[in-house]
Amino acid sequence: MTIHPLRVGIIAATIFAALGLSAALLPAGASVIQPSQTIIETPTEFVVTTASGKYVKEGIAAFEKRDYPKSVAMNKASLRLKPKGKTAAAALSNLCASWAMLDEAFRAEAACQAALTIKPNYGPAQSNLERLESKRATE
């Protein structure tokens, strides 16, 4: 099945709007991601992923301290810098985990979907989306 690039752009713009972010932040050519990544499993079972960028790293530190509002703020700050590739996907996936911990399921799902729009087989976002669905099922 082939998805038309315009349709992907519309989907991405819709997801970014749901996140309260400008669609202009969607990185051009962000479908390329470096194969090396570090995944941090947290006691919450959500996954946060390291990437280059000060704000992503600060977001992870906040997440590990269970300061989820700060983690959201740091990942949003990272996205405002229009990151590409791994950094964009990581910031969105980490945003998903943070919003999930704040019981913002709609925003969490939108963030994971945005990460998967950038990188369709991005493991951390897929994992967080699965955990979000499991969390919903048990509530």
N, C-alpha and C positions, 0 to 999 in steps of 0.2 A: 504494500500500500504506500503510495507516494502522497505526501502532504504538500500542498502548494505553499511556497515561501510566504506569499501574502497572507494565507490563512494562519501560518505560524506567527507572523507579525501581529495579526489581529488578536490572536489568543494571548500572546505575550503582553500586548498593550492592555488587554482586559485584566490579566492577572496583576500587572503592575498597578493599575488603577485600584483594584481591590486591596492592594497593599498600602495604598495611599502614597504611591511613588509615581513619579513622572515616567511615562513610557520612553521618554528621551534618555532615561538612565539605562535602558536595555543596551548592553554592549554590542557594538557592531562586530560580527565575526566571532562571537563568543562561544561558538560551538566547539572550539578547539580547547582542550584542557590538557595540562601536563599530566603524564601518567603517575608521577610521584605525588603522594599525599599522605598526610598523617591524620588518622582518625582517632578521636578520643572518645572512648565509651564512658558515659557518665552513669552515676547511680540511678538516674532517672530513666535510663534505657534509651534516651534520645542521643543522637550522635552529633557532636560538633567537630568540624574539620578545620585544620589549620591551613592557612594560605598566606601568601605575602600580603602585606598591608597592615599598618598599625592598628586600624580600627577593628579589623577581623580578629586580630590577636587580643585586643582589649575586650572585645565581645566574648571571646572564649574565656578569658580570665574572669569576667563578670559572671558568666554562666556557671563556671566551676564554683564560684562563691555563692551561687544561687541568687544572684542579683539579676533577675531576668529582665526587669525594665531597663537596666543599664545595658545589658546584652543586646536588647532590641535597638536601643539608641545607637550603640556602636556599629552594629551591622547596617543600620539605615545610613549612618554617616559614611560607611564604606561604599555603599551603593550610590550615594550622591557624587562620589568621585569617578563614576562610570568605569568600574573595573572591567577587566576582560577575563575570559577563560575561567581558570580555577578559582580565582579570587571572587568573581561574580557568583559562580555556582556555590562556593563555600559560604559566602555571606548570606545568600538566600536560604540555603539549607540550615545554617545556624539560626537565622531569623525564624525559620519554621520551628526549630526546637525550642527557642525562647518563647515564642507565642504559644506553643503547646503547653508549656509549663505555666503560662499565665491564663490558661483555659480560654484562649482565643482561637478556637478550633478553625473557624473560617479563615482567619488571617494566616494561621499556621499552614493550612492546606494550600492556600494561594501561594505562599512563599515556596513551599516544596514544588508545586506545579511550575512556578516561574523558574526554579533551578533546573527542573527537568525539561523546560522549554529551551534553555540555553544548552544543556547537555543531557540528551534524552536518557542515557543509561547511567546517570550519576548516582553511584551507590549510596552515599550518605543521604541524599534527598529521598531516594527510594526507600531506604531503611526508616527514615523519619516519617515518611508518609504511611508506611505499614504500621509503625508504632502508634501514630496518631489514630489510625483506624481501629487498632486494638484498644487504645485508651477510650475511644468513643463507645466501643462495644461493651466495655465493662462498666460504663457509667450509667 
